[in-house]
Amino acid sequence: MKNKIALYIFAAATVLGTACEKKLDLINPQSLDAQIVYSTDDRIKKVLIGTYAEAGAASLFGGDAWWMSDLLGSDGELTWVGTFPDPRQIILKNIQVNNANVFATYAAAYRVIYYSNNILANLETVKAVDRARVEGEAKFLRAMAYFELIKFFGEKPYGSGNTNTLKGVPMPLTAAQSSPDIKLPRSTVEQVYNQIITDFNDAETKLPATRNSVYANKPAAALGLARVYLQQGKYAEARDAANRCIIASGPAGISLVPVFEDERV
C-alpha cells in the first residue's frame, strides 16, 4: 500500500511538474519579440494587414482625420455645438497640449510608420514573388501617414519652394529610428514632402496594376501623389499623376462615370 501511495505521489508530481514547465514556456501573443513577429513570410504579411487596420482606425483614416480637418479648416462655415471640449478647441484654433483627439491621431500615424518601417526592414524574409508588392504597400501606408502628419503638424504658412526653414515632423525611416527610445528632431517641411513623394513614387512602381483585393494598388499610389502635388501647389505634376491614376484604373476594373450628374448614390 505504501508503495502504491509513493507511486501515486511520484506520478502526480511528474504531471504537475510537466504542466508547470509548459505554462512557463508559453508565449504571450500580445507581447511577441520582433524576431518572432518578422520571422516568416506569413507573419510579415499579417503585420501588413494589421498596419492597414491601424491606418483605418477611428483615430486616423477611420474618421478623425477627416472631421478634424473640416473643423480646423473652417473659417465660419461650420459651427461646433457638441459638449466635447477637444473638438471645440480645434474649431476655435486654440488646441491645448492635452487634446485627446489630436494626440490619438498623432500616435496612430506613427504606429503606421513604425509597422511600415519594420516590414521594410525585413523584406528579405518575404517570398520573392510578393516582395515588390509588400514593399509598395508598406511605402504607400508610410506616405499616407506622413502626409496627414505634415498637414496637421508642419509649420505654417506652407508655400511651394519656401519650406526649407519650416519645421515639419520627426521622420523615422528605419526600424531602429522607430524605437520609442529614439528622440528624433523635427525634419523640415520640405524634407517630409520629399520623402512622401519618394514613397508614393516607389509604391506606384511596385504595386500591382490590377485590383489588389481591398489593398493599395498602382492607381491608389498615383492618386496619393496627385493629392500631395495639389497640396503643394504643383498643379502640372498633380494633373499628370491624376491622369496616370485614371489610365491605370482600367486594368483594375475601375472607371470614371461618363456624366457625373447621372451618378446616383
N, C-alpha and C positions, 0 to 999 in steps of 0.2 A: 504493500500500500504506500509506504514511504517512497519507494522508487517511482511509483506512478505519479505521486504528487510532485516529486522533484522533476519528473519528465514534463508534466503539465506546466510547471513554473518556467522551465527552460524554453518550452515551445512558445509560451506567451511572451516571454522576454524577447525571443528572437523575432516574433511578429511585430511587437511594438517597436523594437529597435529598427527593423526594416522600414516600418511605416514612418518613423521619425526621420530616418535618413532620406526617404523620398520627399517628404514635406520640405526638408531643408534644401533640397535640390531644385524645388520648383522655381520657375522664372516668372516674375511679376510682369504680366503683359502690358501694364501701364507704365513700366519703368525699364525699358529694354536698352541695353548698351548699343551704341551706334554700330559697332562691329557686327552685331546680330541683325539689326534693322536693315543694314545695307549689304548684307552678305550674299543675297541671291537675286537673280533677275526678278523673280516673282515678288519678293519683298520690296524691292525698289519701285516696281510698278504700283504696288499697293500704297506706298508713300506718296507717289504721284497723284493717285486718286484722292488720297487724304488731303493733298495740297489744294486740289480743286475744291474739296469740301470746305477747307478753311477760307479760300477766296470767296466762296459762295455763302459764307456765314452772314448772319444779320449785321454784324459789326462792319462788314466791308461791302462786297457787291450784292449781298442779300438784302440790302435796303438802306442802311445808314449812310453809305457814301452818297447815295442819290438825294435823300431828303436833306442831309446836312449841306450839300452843295446848293440846293434850292434856297435854303434859309440863309446861308452865308452870302449868296449872290443876290439876294433880294434887295431891291432899292425902293421899297414902298409897295411893291406889287403883292406881297404876301404879308399876312399877319399870323402871329402865334397866340392862340387863345387857350392852350393847354395849361395844365398845372405843373408840368415838369420844368424845373429851373434850367436844366442844361440846354435844351433846345432854345429856350428864351435867350440865354447868353449868346448862342450862335447867331440868331437873327438880329440881335442888338449889337453884334460885333464887339462884345465885351466878355470874351471867353476867359474863365478862370483856370488856374493850373490843375484844379481838381475836377474838371469837367469829365464825367464818366464816359459820355458818348465819344468825345474826341480821343480820350485815352484808349478806348476799346478799338477804334478804327486804326489808330497808330500801331497798337500792339498786334492786331490781326494782320496788317500789311507786312510787318516784319516777321511774323511767323511764316507767311507765304514765302518771303525771301529766304528765311532760314532753311526751310524744307527744300526749296529750289536749289540753293547753293549746295546742300548735301547730296541731292540727286546728281547734280553736275559733277561733283567731286568723285562720284562712284560709277560713272558711266561705263568704265571698263568691265563692270560686272553684268551689265545689260547685254542681252543677246545681240550680236552684230546686226541682225536683220531689223531690229527695233531701235537700235541705238540713236540714229538720227532723229527719229520721231520723238523719243523720250527727251532728248536734248532740246529739241524745238519746243516741246510743250513746257518744259521747265523754264526756258528762257522767256517764253510767252507769258507765263504766270509771273515771273520776276519783273518783266517790263510793265505789266499791268499794275502790280503793287507799287512800283516806284513812281509810276505816272500819277497815281492817286496821292501818294505822299508828297510829291513835289508841288502838285496843285494846291494841296491843303497847307503845307508847312514850309514851302520855299518862300524866301523873302520877296517882297513886292516893292515897287511895281516891276513886273516882268516885261522885258522888251527884247525882241529879237536882235541879237548882236550886242546887247548891253547887259550881259548876265555874268561876266567873269568875276565881278566882285560881290555879287549877291550870294548869300548863304542859302544852300539847299538843305539836304538832309544827310545824315550818316549813310554811307553806301558800302556795306559789306558785300563783297563779291566772291568770297571763298567760304568754305565750311569753317575754317579757323577764325576768320574775321566775324563770323556769325555768332560766336560764343557770347553769352551774356556778360562774361568777364572782360571782354574787349570793349574799351570805350573809344570809339572812333570819332574824330572831329567831323563837322558837317562839311560835305563836299559842296562845291559851288553849284548853283542852279544849272549852269552850262554843262558841267561835268555829268550831272544826273541826267539831263536831257540827252546828252551824247550816248550815255550807257543805255538808256531806254531805246533809242533809235537803233543802236547796235544789236540789242537783244531782239527787237522786233524784226530787224533785217535777217538775222541768223535764223529766227523762228520761221520766217516766210520761206527761206531757202530749204529748211529741213522738214517742215511739216507736210503731211500728205495733201495733195490737191483735191482728193476725193473726200467725201464725208467721213469724218473720224469719230463715228458714234456721236456722243454728246460733247466731245472734247475738241480742243483747238485744232484748226487746220489752216491751210495756206490763205484762204480768203480772210479768216479771222485776224491773222497777223498783219495782212495788208490793211485791213480796216483799222487796226490799232495804230499803225503808222500814220494813216490819214488823220486820225484824231490828234495825234501828237503834233504833226506838222500844222494842223489847223490851229491848235493851241498856241503854237509858236508864231503864227502869222506867216508861215511859209506856204503860201497858197498854191503855188505851182507844184510843189512836192506833195501837198495834200491831195490835189487833183489827180496826180499820177498814181499815188497809192490807192486812192478810191477807185480809179479806173481798173487797176490791177485786181482789186477785190471783186469788182463786177465781172471781169473776164474770168477770173479763177473760180467764181461761184458756179459756172456752168457745169464743170465736171463733178462738183459737189452736189448737184441736183437742186441748186438754188437759183432763182431768177427774180428780176425786178417785176413789179406789177406794171403792165404796159401803160395803163392810165390810172394814176394814183387815186383819183377821186372815185374810181369804180371799186376800189378795195373796200370790203366790208369786214368788220370785226366779227 
